[in-house]
Amino acid sequence: MNKCQSTKMFCLSVVISGTILIQMIAYLIALLSGTNLNFNIIEVCQNTLKMIGLTSLQYAVDILVLSTVIFAVWKIGTQLIHTIRLKTKLHQYKNEKLSEEYNNLYGVGKKDLIVISYPVPVAITIGFISPQIVLSTALIALLNEEELEAVIYHEMYHKKNHDPLKLFLLSISATILPYIPILKWFNENYRIIQEIMADENAIEKQQSAIHIGSALLKMLKVGKIDSKSFAYASFAESSVNYRIEYMLNPLENNQIKIPMVITMWSIVVFTLICIIFIYAFI
């Protein structure tokens, strides 16, 4: 596994979902404004349905486009609301003294690392534009100095890579376009690779896998925090089996293999959409 593999997954997901969603949005704007878009993929679909006598399916296309766009807007809006609520709670629980101490200790910005007074071990990275690392006092009490350092290096990777935003985009794509199943696969496996890459960052910084491994085991024994409906990168909630296996056998070939059936189905659906799109320009 490597960063190049996860980057390809993210880029392909954005290209596939972006191509489809842009067309849907363009069609919806034309539908609401009464404008005639000559080169719209959905409009070509409708004209094709009329030609072959399946005019009733035209309404199904309208419903699909409208529901997809509304669902996407709802998901994004819900995410923003939960993020705002979470930041408000974090501000209430924030331990100013420890936050300043750990920011100075690890050389990050004054607002990049937040320590909250919370009875459950927490280590997450949140935020779309300016990601922040959040640690709890329970986590600091649970781990020794080297283990805590490893966790912070792990989360620093997520912060630097803007993983909360990328995970959210992948999740949105997979949710609103289920007929392109490779998007769901990209979402699930991107998470796995990024967690392993974050572990590798900690291992590289400390020149040892012992501390990141023991920190992960300790947090697994304590248990996970409650699942939230917002995008964040968490230290001990994702890809645990893969991460442990990778730590134990780092030299093995652990490349994630793309499933052929899912890939072929996705290619067929996406290709058909692209063919209709190209035909619209001829």
C-alpha positions in Angstrom: 0.0 0.0 0.0 1.2 3.5 -0.7 0.0 7.1 -0.9 -0.1 7.0 -4.7 -2.8 4.2 -4.6 -5.0 6.3 -2.3 -4.5 9.4 -4.4 -5.6 7.5 -7.5 -8.7 6.3 -5.6 -9.6 9.8 -4.5 -9.0 11.4 -7.9 -11.0 8.7 -9.8 -13.9 9.1 -7.4 -14.0 12.8 -7.8 -13.8 12.6 -11.6 -16.6 9.9 -11.8 -19.0 11.5 -9.4 -18.2 15.1 -10.5 -18.9 14.3 -14.2 -22.3 12.8 -13.3 -23.3 15.4 -10.7 -22.4 18.4 -12.9 -24.7 17.1 -15.6 -27.5 16.5 -13.1 -27.1 20.0 -11.7 -27.1 21.5 -15.1 -30.2 19.7 -16.1 -32.0 20.7 -12.8 -31.1 24.4 -13.4 -32.5 24.1 -17.0 -35.6 22.4 -15.7 -36.3 25.1 -13.1 -35.4 28.1 -15.2 -37.0 26.8 -18.5 -33.7 27.1 -20.3 -32.9 24.7 -23.1 -29.5 23.0 -22.7 -28.7 21.4 -26.0 -25.7 19.4 -24.7 -27.0 17.9 -21.5 -26.6 14.2 -20.8 -29.9 13.8 -19.0 -31.8 15.6 -21.8 -30.3 13.3 -24.4 -31.5 10.3 -22.2 -35.0 11.7 -22.2 -35.1 12.2 -25.9 -33.8 8.7 -26.4 -36.5 7.3 -24.1 -39.1 9.2 -26.2 -37.8 7.8 -29.4 -38.1 4.2 -28.3 -41.5 4.8 -26.7 -40.6 4.7 -23.1 -41.9 8.2 -22.3 -43.0 7.1 -18.8 -39.4 6.7 -17.9 -38.8 10.4 -18.5 -40.5 11.1 -15.2 -38.2 8.6 -13.5 -35.2 10.5 -14.8 -36.6 13.7 -13.4 -37.2 12.1 -10.0 -33.7 10.5 -10.0 -32.0 13.8 -10.8 -34.1 15.9 -8.4 -33.7 13.3 -5.5 -30.0 13.0 -6.1 -29.3 16.7 -6.0 -31.6 17.3 -3.0 -30.0 14.3 -1.1 -26.6 15.7 -1.8 -27.5 19.2 -0.5 -29.1 17.6 2.6 -26.1 15.5 3.3 -23.7 18.5 3.0 -26.0 20.7 5.1 -26.3 18.0 7.8 -22.5 17.7 7.8 -22.0 21.4 8.3 -24.6 21.5 11.1 -22.9 18.6 13.0 -19.5 20.2 12.5 -20.7 23.5 14.0 -22.3 21.7 16.9 -19.2 19.7 17.5 -16.9 22.7 17.5 -19.2 24.4 20.0 -18.9 21.3 22.3 -15.2 21.2 21.9 -14.9 24.8 22.9 -16.9 24.0 26.1 -14.6 21.1 27.0 -11.4 22.6 25.9 -8.5 22.6 28.4 -6.7 25.8 27.6 -3.5 25.0 29.6 -3.0 21.5 28.1 -3.9 22.7 24.6 -1.2 25.3 24.7 1.3 22.9 26.3 0.9 20.3 23.6 0.8 22.8 20.8 4.2 24.1 21.9 5.6 20.7 22.5 4.8 19.4 19.0 5.5 22.6 17.2 2.1 22.9 15.6 -0.1 26.1 15.3 -1.8 27.5 18.3 -5.2 26.2 17.1 -4.1 23.0 15.4 -4.2 20.7 18.5 -7.0 20.8 21.1 -7.1 19.0 24.4 -10.5 18.5 25.9 -11.5 17.4 29.4 -13.4 14.3 28.5 -13.7 10.9 30.4 -13.3 8.8 27.2 -10.1 8.4 25.2 -10.4 10.4 22.0 -8.0 11.0 19.2 -9.5 12.4 16.1 -8.8 14.9 13.3 -11.8 17.1 12.3 -12.4 20.1 10.1 -12.6 20.6 6.3 -10.6 23.7 5.6 -8.3 23.9 8.6 -8.3 20.4 10.2 -7.7 20.2 14.0 -6.3 17.4 16.1 -8.5 16.6 19.1 -7.2 14.7 22.1 -8.9 14.0 25.4 -7.5 14.0 28.9 -8.6 10.4 29.3 -6.3 9.5 26.3 -3.4 11.4 27.9 -4.0 9.5 31.1 -4.3 6.1 29.3 -1.1 6.3 27.2 2.5 6.7 28.1 4.6 9.5 26.6 5.9 7.5 23.6 2.4 6.1 22.8 0.8 9.5 23.0 3.5 10.9 20.7 2.8 8.1 18.2 -0.9 8.9 18.2 -0.2 12.6 17.6 2.1 11.8 14.7 -0.7 9.6 13.3 -3.2 12.4 13.5 -0.7 14.9 12.1 -0.7 12.8 8.9 -4.5 13.0 8.6 -4.3 16.8 9.2 -1.6 17.4 6.7 -3.5 15.3 4.1 -6.9 17.0 4.8 -8.4 13.5 5.3 -11.7 14.7 7.0 -12.6 16.6 3.8 -11.5 13.9 1.5 -13.4 11.2 3.5 -16.5 13.3 3.4 -16.3 13.8 -0.4 -15.8 10.1 -0.9 -18.7 9.2 1.4 -21.0 11.6 -0.3 -20.1 10.2 -3.7 -20.7 6.6 -2.6 -24.0 7.4 -0.9 -25.7 9.5 -3.6 -24.5 7.4 -6.6 -25.0 3.8 -5.6 -25.3 2.6 -9.2 -21.6 3.2 -9.5 -20.5 0.6 -6.9 -16.8 1.3 -7.4 -17.3 4.6 -5.5 -18.3 2.7 -2.4 -15.2 0.5 -2.8 -13.0 3.6 -3.2 -14.5 5.1 0.0 -13.9 2.0 2.1 -10.4 1.2 0.9 -9.2 4.8 0.9 -9.9 4.8 4.6 -7.9 1.6 5.1 -4.9 3.0 3.1 -4.9 6.3 4.9 -4.9 4.8 8.3 -2.0 2.6 7.4 -0.1 5.6 5.9 -0.8 7.5 9.1 0.6 4.6 11.2 3.6 4.6 8.9 4.2 8.3 9.5 4.3 7.6 13.3 6.6 4.6 12.8 8.9 6.7 10.6 9.1 9.5 13.1 9.8 7.2 16.1 11.8 4.5 14.1 9.7 1.9 15.8 6.2 0.3 15.5 6.0 -0.7 19.1 4.5 2.5 20.5 1.8 3.0 17.8 0.9 -0.7 18.1 0.6 -0.6 21.9 -1.4 2.6 21.8 -3.9 1.0 19.3 -4.3 -2.0 21.5 -4.9 0.0 24.6 -7.6 2.1 22.9 -9.3 -1.0 21.5 -9.5 -2.5 25.0 -11.1 0.7 26.3 -13.6 0.8 23.4 -14.5 3.2 20.6 -16.2 6.6 21.0 -19.8 6.8 19.9 -20.3 6.9 16.1 -21.0 10.4 14.8 -22.7 11.5 11.6 -19.9 13.9 10.7 -16.6 13.4 8.8 -13.5 12.9 10.8 -10.4 10.7 10.9 -10.2 8.7 14.1 -7.1 6.9 15.5 -8.8 3.7 16.7 -12.0 3.3 14.7 -10.9 2.2 11.3 -9.2 -0.6 9.5 -7.9 -2.2 12.7 -7.2 -5.7 11.3 -5.4 -4.3 8.3 -3.3 -2.0 10.4 -2.2 -4.8 12.9 -1.4 -7.1 10.0 0.6 -4.4 8.3 2.6 -3.7 11.5 3.4 -7.4 12.0 4.3 -8.0 8.3 5.3 -4.6 6.8 7.4 -6.3 4.0 4.6 -8.4 2.6 2.7 -7.4 -0.5 -0.4 -5.8 1.0 -1.7 -4.1 -2.2 -5.4 -3.9 -2.2 -6.8 -5.7 -5.3 -9.6 -4.0 -7.2 -12.7 -6.3 -7.5 -13.2 -7.1 -11.2 -17.0 -7.5 -11.1 -17.6 -4.2 -9.4 -15.1 -2.5 -11.6 -16.6 -3.8 -14.8 -20.1 -2.9 -13.8 -19.0 0.6 -12.9 -17.1 1.0 -16.1 -20.1 -0.1 -18.2 -22.4 2.4 -16.5 -20.0 5.3 -16.6 -19.0 4.5 -20.2 -22.7 4.5 -21.3 -23.1 7.9 -19.7 -20.0 9.2 -21.4 -21.1 7.8 -24.8 -24.4 9.7 -24.5 -22.6 12.8 -23.4 -20.2 12.6 -26.4 -23.2 11.9 -28.7 -24.8 15.1 -27.5 -21.9 17.1 -28.8 -22.0 15.6 -32.3 
